[in-house]
Amino acid sequence: MMLQIRYGPGSLKIYQCPSECARRCKQTQYKKACLTFCNKCCNKCLCVPPGYYGNKAVCPCYNNWKTKEGGPKCP
């Protein structure tokens, strides 16, 4: 329940997206792409899942936004 409140839909303000995406993308080797898509997703969903990878169920909008090929849009 606490994860939903802290990381769930609408838990962030748009101005918080860059720092939350920097945290989310910190360990990837594809930092530029990760930051680009994370920020798009955060601006739409107002949430970024905890950790560096996975945990997307906490933020359903972030989890369910797909590319036209059906893959995940949000890192």
C-alpha atoms as a printed R data frame, in Angstrom:
   type eleno elety resid chain resno      x      y       z
1  ATOM     1    CA   MET     A     1  0.000  0.000   0.000
2  ATOM     2    CA   MET     A     2  2.816  2.405   0.856
3  ATOM     3    CA   LEU     A     3  4.388  1.865  -2.597
4  ATOM     4    CA   GLN     A     4  1.087  2.882  -4.245
5  ATOM     5    CA   ILE     A     5  1.040  6.154  -2.317
6  ATOM     6    CA   ARG     A     6  4.701  6.971  -2.914
7  ATOM     7    CA   TYR     A     7  5.038  5.738  -6.516
8  ATOM     8    CA   GLY     A     8  1.493  5.211  -7.794
9  ATOM     9    CA   PRO     A     9 -0.507  7.175 -10.372
10 ATOM    10    CA   GLY     A    10 -0.535 10.904  -9.727
11 ATOM    11    CA   SER     A    11  2.064 10.668  -6.960
12 ATOM    12    CA   LEU     A    12  4.390 13.159  -8.692
13 ATOM    13    CA   LYS     A    13  4.194 16.698  -9.999
14 ATOM    14    CA   ILE     A    14  5.610 17.317 -13.504
15 ATOM    15    CA   TYR     A    15  8.579 19.240 -12.094
16 ATOM    16    CA   GLN     A    16  9.608 16.080 -10.175
17 ATOM    17    CA   CYS     A    17  9.837 13.910 -13.311
18 ATOM    18    CA   PRO     A    18 13.441 14.750 -14.313
19 ATOM    19    CA   SER     A    19 14.892 13.800 -10.922
20 ATOM    20    CA   GLU     A    20 12.776 10.643 -10.623
21 ATOM    21    CA   CYS     A    21 13.763  9.594 -14.151
22 ATOM    22    CA   ALA     A    22 17.430 10.275 -13.372
23 ATOM    23    CA   ARG     A    23 17.041  7.851 -10.454
24 ATOM    24    CA   ARG     A    24 15.194  5.282 -12.580
25 ATOM    25    CA   CYS     A    25 17.731  5.443 -15.445
26 ATOM    26    CA   LYS     A    26 20.872  5.700 -13.305
27 ATOM    27    CA   GLN     A    27 22.180  2.185 -14.010
28 ATOM    28    CA   THR     A    28 21.289  1.706 -17.674
29 ATOM    29    CA   GLN     A    29 23.819  1.836 -20.484
30 ATOM    30    CA   TYR     A    30 21.139  3.495 -22.676
31 ATOM    31    CA   LYS     A    31 20.781  6.597 -20.497
32 ATOM    32    CA   LYS     A    32 19.640  9.083 -23.173
33 ATOM    33    CA   ALA     A    33 16.840  6.843 -24.496
34 ATOM    34    CA   CYS     A    34 15.832  5.844 -20.972
35 ATOM    35    CA   LEU     A    35 15.598  9.465 -19.834
36 ATOM    36    CA   THR     A    36 13.652 10.515 -22.949
37 ATOM    37    CA   PHE     A    37 10.997  7.833 -22.607
38 ATOM    38    CA   CYS     A    38 10.869  7.923 -18.819
39 ATOM    39    CA   ASN     A    39 10.162 11.658 -18.893
40 ATOM    40    CA   LYS     A    40  7.434 11.227 -21.547
41 ATOM    41    CA   CYS     A    41  5.834  8.517 -19.444
42 ATOM    42    CA   CYS     A    42  6.171 10.480 -16.214
43 ATOM    43    CA   ASN     A    43  4.646 13.593 -17.776
44 ATOM    44    CA   LYS     A    44  1.637 11.521 -18.865
45 ATOM    45    CA   CYS     A    45  1.275  9.250 -15.834
46 ATOM    46    CA   LEU     A    46  2.730 11.435 -13.052
47 ATOM    47    CA   CYS     A    47  4.518  8.451 -11.580
48 ATOM    48    CA   VAL     A    48  7.797  6.543 -11.965
49 ATOM    49    CA   PRO     A    49  8.129  3.034 -10.486
50 ATOM    50    CA   PRO     A    50 10.610  2.410  -7.662
51 ATOM    51    CA   GLY     A    51 14.015  0.931  -8.403
52 ATOM    52    CA   TYR     A    52 16.072  0.842 -11.576
53 ATOM    53    CA   TYR     A    53 14.051 -1.872 -13.356
54 ATOM    54    CA   GLY     A    54 10.689 -3.601 -13.055
55 ATOM    55    CA   ASN     A    55  8.134 -2.750 -10.343
56 ATOM    56    CA   LYS     A    56  5.880 -1.270 -13.042
57 ATOM    57    CA   ALA     A    57  2.680 -2.715 -11.539
58 ATOM    58    CA   VAL     A    58  2.835  0.066  -8.930
59 ATOM    59    CA   CYS     A    59  2.168  2.595 -11.712
60 ATOM    60    CA   PRO     A    60 -0.397  1.011 -14.098
61 ATOM    61    CA   CYS     A    61 -0.375  3.901 -16.602
62 ATOM    62    CA   TYR     A    62  3.417  3.621 -16.879
63 ATOM    63    CA   ASN     A    63  3.140 -0.166 -17.159
64 ATOM    64    CA   ASN     A    64  0.345 -0.267 -19.746
65 ATOM    65    CA   TRP     A    65  1.581  2.375 -22.216
66 ATOM    66    CA   LYS     A    66  2.872  0.353 -25.192
67 ATOM    67    CA   THR     A    67  4.677  1.086 -28.449
68 ATOM    68    CA   LYS     A    68  2.809  0.497 -31.701
69 ATOM    69    CA   GLU     A    69  4.655 -2.836 -31.899
70 ATOM    70    CA   GLY     A    70  3.178 -3.803 -28.517
71 ATOM    71    CA   GLY     A    71  6.365 -3.521 -26.472
72 ATOM    72    CA   PRO     A    72  6.722 -1.444 -23.325
73 ATOM    73    CA   LYS     A    73  7.035  2.300 -23.961
74 ATOM    74    CA   CYS     A    74  8.208  3.200 -20.471
75 ATOM    75    CA   PRO     A    75 11.538  2.005 -19.020
